[in-house]
Amino acid sequence: MSRVLVPLATGFEEIEAVSIIDVLRRAEIDVLVGALSDEMLVKGANGITIQADLAVSSVSADNLDMIVLPGGWDGTHALADDANVQNLLRKMDAAGKNIGAICAAPFALNKAGVLKENYTCYPSVEEQIREEGYQGDRAMVVEDGNVMTSRGPATALCFALEIVKKLEGDEKYNALKSGLLASYCS
């Protein structure tokens, strides 16, 4: 069974986090919801609080198949400034393990030095990352090497399904995509 860490920081984008967690769990992927501190209740950008499973500081890259960062500006900046998250990203990348980020969160990948050449993100965030390699709206999900990025709340379901495809294969991807009525995801 694949294991994925979704770290949440105060100000995370709820649609993205919940879509990722929900779709991956439907695919029977072991999803660990991490908090940046010992406080397990993390409040999102729109006032929705989610209970984390554990502190990110207690997670080892050796025990993960992927780390996926939801966006939201405040949450993204907290992930970019958190030493544990940044170290995990670097260790995951050095081991060639999968990394994902959506919306503003590619900013945190860039800070860790793990964002590959081609990526996408929420429009305007590329101005704080770099214009070169920014794919804009050419695709809902951009994959470059071991890093997968997506644009924002409306692309979260397709992003999560692409993670399922990467970790669990086409059969599970197609079954979930059909069951979720997500025919608009390609």
C-alpha positions as CSV (number, residue, x, y, z in Angstrom):
1,M,0.0,0.0,0.0
2,S,1.3,3.4,-1.0
3,R,1.8,6.0,1.8
4,V,1.4,9.7,1.1
5,L,1.9,12.7,3.5
6,V,-0.3,15.7,3.1
7,P,1.0,18.4,5.4
8,L,-1.4,21.1,6.5
9,A,-0.5,24.6,7.6
10,T,-2.8,27.3,8.9
11,G,-4.3,28.9,5.8
12,F,-4.3,25.8,3.6
13,E,-6.8,25.7,0.7
14,E,-9.6,23.3,2.0
15,I,-10.9,22.2,-1.4
16,E,-7.5,21.1,-2.5
17,A,-6.5,19.3,0.8
18,V,-9.8,17.5,1.2
19,S,-10.0,16.5,-2.5
20,I,-6.5,15.0,-2.4
21,I,-7.1,13.2,1.0
22,D,-10.5,11.9,-0.1
23,V,-9.6,10.7,-3.6
24,L,-6.3,9.0,-2.4
25,R,-8.2,7.3,0.5
26,R,-10.8,6.0,-2.0
27,A,-7.9,4.5,-3.9
28,E,-6.9,2.7,-0.6
29,I,-3.7,4.8,-0.3
30,D,-2.5,5.3,3.2
31,V,-2.8,9.1,3.6
32,L,-1.1,10.7,6.6
33,V,-2.4,14.2,7.3
34,G,0.4,16.1,9.0
35,A,0.4,19.3,11.1
36,L,3.4,21.6,11.4
37,S,3.2,21.6,15.2
38,D,1.8,19.4,18.0
39,E,-1.6,21.2,17.5
40,M,-3.6,18.7,15.5
41,L,-6.4,21.0,14.6
42,V,-5.4,23.1,11.6
43,K,-7.6,25.9,10.3
44,G,-7.9,26.5,6.6
45,A,-8.1,29.7,4.5
46,N,-11.9,29.6,4.6
47,G,-12.3,28.8,8.3
48,I,-12.7,25.0,8.0
49,T,-10.7,23.1,10.6
50,I,-9.3,19.7,9.9
51,Q,-7.8,17.4,12.4
52,A,-4.3,16.1,11.5
53,D,-3.1,12.6,12.2
54,L,0.4,13.4,13.4
55,A,3.1,16.1,13.5
56,V,5.2,16.4,10.3
57,S,8.3,16.3,12.5
58,S,7.5,12.6,13.3
59,V,7.5,11.5,9.7
60,S,10.5,10.0,7.9
61,A,11.0,10.3,4.1
62,D,12.0,6.6,4.2
63,N,8.4,5.7,5.1
64,L,6.7,7.7,2.4
65,D,6.0,7.1,-1.3
66,M,4.9,10.7,-1.9
67,I,4.4,14.1,-0.3
68,V,1.6,16.4,-1.6
69,L,1.3,20.0,-0.6
70,P,-2.1,21.8,-0.9
71,G,-2.1,25.5,-1.7
72,G,-3.5,28.5,0.0
73,W,-1.1,31.5,0.4
74,D,-0.8,31.5,4.2
75,G,-0.4,27.7,4.2
76,T,2.1,27.8,1.4
77,H,4.3,30.3,3.1
78,A,4.2,28.3,6.3
79,L,5.2,25.1,4.4
80,A,8.0,27.1,2.7
81,D,9.2,28.3,6.0
82,D,8.9,25.0,7.9
83,A,12.3,23.2,8.3
84,N,10.7,19.8,8.7
85,V,8.7,20.1,5.4
86,Q,11.6,21.6,3.5
87,N,13.9,18.8,4.7
88,L,11.3,16.1,3.8
89,L,11.0,17.6,0.3
90,R,14.8,17.5,-0.2
91,K,15.1,14.0,1.1
92,M,12.2,12.8,-1.0
93,D,13.7,14.4,-4.1
94,A,17.2,13.0,-3.4
95,A,15.7,9.5,-3.2
96,G,13.7,10.1,-6.4
97,K,10.4,9.8,-4.6
98,N,7.2,11.5,-5.8
99,I,6.4,15.1,-4.8
100,G,3.2,17.0,-5.6
101,A,2.0,20.5,-5.1
102,I,-1.1,22.5,-6.2
103,C,-2.1,26.1,-6.4
104,A,0.5,28.3,-4.6
105,A,2.4,25.4,-3.1
106,P,4.9,25.0,-6.0
107,F,6.4,28.1,-4.3
108,A,7.3,25.8,-1.3
109,L,8.9,23.3,-3.7
110,N,10.9,26.0,-5.3
111,K,12.2,27.2,-2.0
112,A,13.3,23.6,-1.2
113,G,15.1,23.4,-4.6
114,V,13.0,20.5,-5.8
115,L,10.7,22.1,-8.3
116,K,11.7,20.8,-11.8
117,E,11.9,22.9,-15.0
118,N,8.2,22.4,-16.1
119,Y,5.5,23.2,-13.7
120,T,2.1,24.9,-13.2
121,C,0.5,26.7,-10.3
122,Y,-2.2,29.2,-9.5
123,P,-2.0,32.1,-12.0
124,S,0.3,34.9,-10.8
125,V,2.2,32.7,-8.3
126,E,4.7,32.0,-11.1
127,E,5.8,35.6,-10.7
128,Q,7.2,34.6,-7.3
129,I,8.8,31.4,-8.6
130,R,10.0,31.9,-12.2
131,E,8.4,32.4,-15.6
132,E,10.7,30.0,-17.3
133,G,9.1,26.5,-17.5
134,Y,5.7,27.8,-16.3
135,Q,3.1,25.9,-18.3
136,G,0.1,28.1,-17.3
137,D,-3.2,26.6,-18.4
138,R,-1.8,24.2,-21.0
139,A,-2.7,21.3,-18.7
140,M,-4.5,20.9,-15.4
141,V,-1.6,18.7,-14.1
142,V,2.1,19.0,-15.2
143,E,4.5,16.2,-14.4
144,D,8.3,16.7,-14.7
145,G,10.4,13.9,-13.4
146,N,9.3,13.0,-9.9
147,V,7.3,16.3,-9.4
148,M,3.7,16.8,-10.2
149,T,2.0,20.2,-10.0
150,S,-1.5,21.5,-10.6
151,R,-3.3,24.9,-10.8
152,G,-5.8,25.3,-8.1
153,P,-9.1,24.4,-6.4
154,A,-11.0,23.5,-9.6
155,T,-8.2,21.2,-10.7
156,A,-7.8,19.4,-7.4
157,L,-9.9,16.4,-8.3
158,C,-8.0,15.8,-11.5
159,F,-4.7,16.3,-9.7
160,A,-5.6,13.7,-7.0
161,L,-6.7,11.3,-9.8
162,E,-3.3,11.7,-11.5
163,I,-1.6,10.9,-8.2
164,V,-3.7,7.7,-8.0
165,K,-2.7,6.8,-11.6
166,K,1.0,7.4,-10.7
167,L,0.9,5.4,-7.5
168,E,-1.7,2.7,-8.2
169,G,-2.0,2.4,-12.0
170,D,-4.5,2.9,-14.7
171,E,-7.1,0.4,-13.6
172,K,-7.7,2.1,-10.2
173,Y,-7.5,5.6,-11.8
174,N,-10.1,4.7,-14.4
175,A,-12.5,3.1,-11.8
176,L,-12.3,6.2,-9.5
177,K,-12.5,8.7,-12.4
178,S,-15.7,6.9,-13.6
179,G,-17.2,6.6,-10.1
180,L,-16.5,10.3,-9.4
181,L,-18.0,11.4,-12.7
182,A,-14.8,13.1,-13.5
183,S,-14.9,12.6,-17.2
184,Y,-13.4,16.1,-17.7
185,C,-10.1,15.0,-16.2
186,S,-7.7,13.8,-18.9
